[in-house]
Amino acid sequence: MHFTLRIDGTAAHITVHGEIDFTTLPILRAAAAGLPPHVTELVWDLHDARFMDVAGLHLLFEPPSPQGPPRKTTVTNLAPQPLRLLLLAAEVNPALELAQLLPDTFPDTLLDD
């Protein structure tokens, strides 16, 4: 697994290439933690992440560090397996704010199932 990082103004885009699991979780957490303080939005692009286990849920839903700046986190380009995992997690735990994690352009019909 590796990732690419692109910063556009106050938005950072991290594209994951490979699986998200407990082996890769520390690397991805460090990438997010190392973002400059002016970044207020973090977009996880999972186009090339075809598999994600519960470690991905930890990555996407963990609360922001009190020492870091507040950031809006979203995820985009979900492959079928990571999307299914997110939908199952939200079904099991409705307190997860899945609607806030997914971009506004995401089909609402998937959230209604």
Secondary structure in CASP SS format (residue, H / E / C, confidence):
PFRMAT SS
TARGET T0000
AUTHOR 0000-0000-0000
METHOD secondary structure of the structure
MODEL  1
M C 1.00
H E 1.00
F E 1.00
T E 1.00
L E 1.00
R E 1.00
I E 1.00
D E 1.00
G C 1.00
T C 1.00
A E 1.00
A E 1.00
H E 1.00
I E 1.00
T E 1.00
V E 1.00
H E 1.00
G C 1.00
E C 1.00
I E 1.00
D C 1.00
F C 1.00
T C 1.00
T C 1.00
L H 1.00
P H 1.00
I H 1.00
L H 1.00
R H 1.00
A H 1.00
A H 1.00
A H 1.00
A H 1.00
G C 1.00
L C 1.00
P C 1.00
P C 1.00
H C 1.00
V C 1.00
T C 1.00
E E 1.00
L E 1.00
V E 1.00
W E 1.00
D E 1.00
L E 1.00
H E 1.00
D E 1.00
A C 1.00
R C 1.00
F C 1.00
M E 1.00
D C 1.00
V H 1.00
A H 1.00
G H 1.00
L H 1.00
H H 1.00
L H 1.00
L H 1.00
F H 1.00
E C 1.00
P C 1.00
P C 1.00
S C 1.00
P C 1.00
Q C 1.00
G C 1.00
P C 1.00
P C 1.00
R C 1.00
K E 1.00
T E 1.00
T E 1.00
V E 1.00
T E 1.00
N C 1.00
L C 1.00
A C 1.00
P H 1.00
Q H 1.00
P H 1.00
L H 1.00
R H 1.00
L H 1.00
L H 1.00
L H 1.00
L H 1.00
A H 1.00
A H 1.00
E H 1.00
V H 1.00
N C 1.00
P C 1.00
A C 1.00
L C 1.00
E C 1.00
L H 1.00
A H 1.00
Q H 1.00
L H 1.00
L C 1.00
P C 1.00
D C 1.00
T C 1.00
F C 1.00
P C 1.00
D H 1.00
T H 1.00
L H 1.00
L H 1.00
D H 1.00
D C 1.00
END
